[in-house]
Amino acid sequence: MSTDQSKRFQGKIAVVTGAARGLGKRIAEAFINEGGSVAMLGRNVAALEAAAAELGAMAVVFPTDISDPLAVRQTFDAIHRRFGGVDFLVNNAAIGHLQTIEEADDQLLQQEVGANLLGPIYCIRAAIPLMKARGGGGVVNVTSESVNRPYPFLTVYAATKSAMETLSAGLRTELRGQGIRITVLRSGRMSESGFNRDWPEERRTRYHEIVKAEGYHASSGEPISPQITARAVMDVLALPREANIDLLDLRSSG
Ligand SMILES: NC(=O)c1ccc[n+]([C@@H]2O[C@H](COP(=O)([O-])OP(=O)(O)OC[C@H]3O[C@@H](n4cnc5c(N)ncnc54)[C@H](OP(=O)(O)O)[C@@H]3O)[C@@H](O)[C@H]2O)c1
């Protein structure tokens, strides 16, 4: 290839939600390594700042709870003022509360649907005009292999991810001809995740018993590094605008 592979995103701006750790941080890192700038969104200011300090001057922190529509509007206004537009949005932030539907807590449900479904919708809504101002752009919506086989006690999580896939299909039609591409990254299990850190101990034990007995992990394979996933996302974003990968179904080969 004749282009400079190491600087495919020179002058480009990506908004990455949940950028302080896990996959979001690896995507921010990969984008910056290829010359771009990243607006890093998340709730925990200290964690965001620590991650941005590691990634250098092209990482800019915008503390935001994406489930709050006003906060998202204010953040995208601030991103507009800072960068003048947006080229890419990666809807990566998500929560999975381990609970049955029967016992589901109101606040946890609202947090989960807010972060996994409403939040990405708020971000997409705010990003579209900023992408149009740049002549087009790309959105990556991160979903999960659990859309096909929901994990026990993570039914709401899986449902929000399925909804994101349906949303992506509709959005692709709405935006056709406007230069904004929509990709679903349907991820398998990854390492380096902080996803399960708040799970209650007793339910976590029960979860692992069911997952083992029913062979969930055997069919998912070993977790892969989010750096590999981030590399694949970079290749999707770098495609010429007339082409798109609608669904990147990325799983362990082991
Ligand atoms: N890990 C896996 O095995 C796996 C498998 C399939 C799919 N996925 C998907 O991959 C993506 C990344 O997963 P991960 O394992 O890297 O997750 P993670 O380590 O738990 O990171 C999630 C990030 O989302 C942020 N976040 C949560 N709620 C938010 C909100 N309301 N507003 C803004 N930021 C919020 C968190 O930061 P704050 O708490 O500071 O806000 C955190 O930085 C998710 O979409 C997940 O569903 C993961």
The ligand as a Gaussian input file, in Angstrom:
#p B3LYP/6-31G(d) Opt

LIG

0 1
 N      -14.880000      -7.442000      27.990000
 C      -15.481000      -8.340000      27.253000
 O      -15.225000      -9.546000      27.358000
 C      -16.514000      -7.896000      26.236000
 C      -17.138000      -8.848000      25.424000
 C      -18.055000      -8.428000      24.462000
 C      -18.343000      -7.086000      24.315000
 N      -17.732000      -6.184000      25.135000
 C      -18.065000      -4.769000      24.957000
 O      -16.871000      -4.037000      24.758000
 C      -17.005000      -2.720000      25.295000
 C      -15.864000      -2.426000      26.249000
 O      -15.851000      -3.418000      27.247000
 P      -14.719000      -3.416000      28.377000
 O      -14.580000      -4.821000      28.816000
 O      -13.549000      -2.651000      27.924000
 O      -15.502000      -2.606000      29.539000
 P      -14.986000      -1.910000      30.866000
 O      -13.570000      -2.251000      31.190000
 O      -16.024000      -2.166000      31.911000
 O      -15.044000      -0.357000      30.466000
 C      -16.285000       0.257000      30.246000
 C      -16.088000       1.754000      30.231000
 O      -17.364000       2.369000      30.082000
 C      -17.422000       3.522000      30.922000
 N      -18.805000       3.814000      31.239000
 C      -19.727000       3.024000      31.833000
 N      -20.888000       3.673000      31.986000
 C      -20.703000       4.924000      31.472000
 C      -21.538000       6.066000      31.352000
 N      -22.796000       6.079000      31.793000
 N      -21.015000       7.171000      30.774000
 C      -19.735000       7.189000      30.323000
 N      -18.902000       6.137000      30.415000
 C      -19.391000       5.019000      30.997000
 C      -16.555000       3.126000      32.132000
 O      -15.957000       4.251000      32.738000
 P      -16.602000       5.020000      34.003000
 O      -17.062000       3.965000      34.951000
 O      -15.505000       5.876000      34.509000
 O      -17.715000       5.820000      33.442000
 C      -15.454000       2.288000      31.495000
 O      -14.363000       3.098000      31.125000
 C      -18.388000      -2.673000      25.927000
 O      -19.324000      -2.119000      25.018000
 C      -18.717000      -4.129000      26.173000
 O      -20.107000      -4.362000      26.200000
 C      -16.830000      -6.540000      26.093000

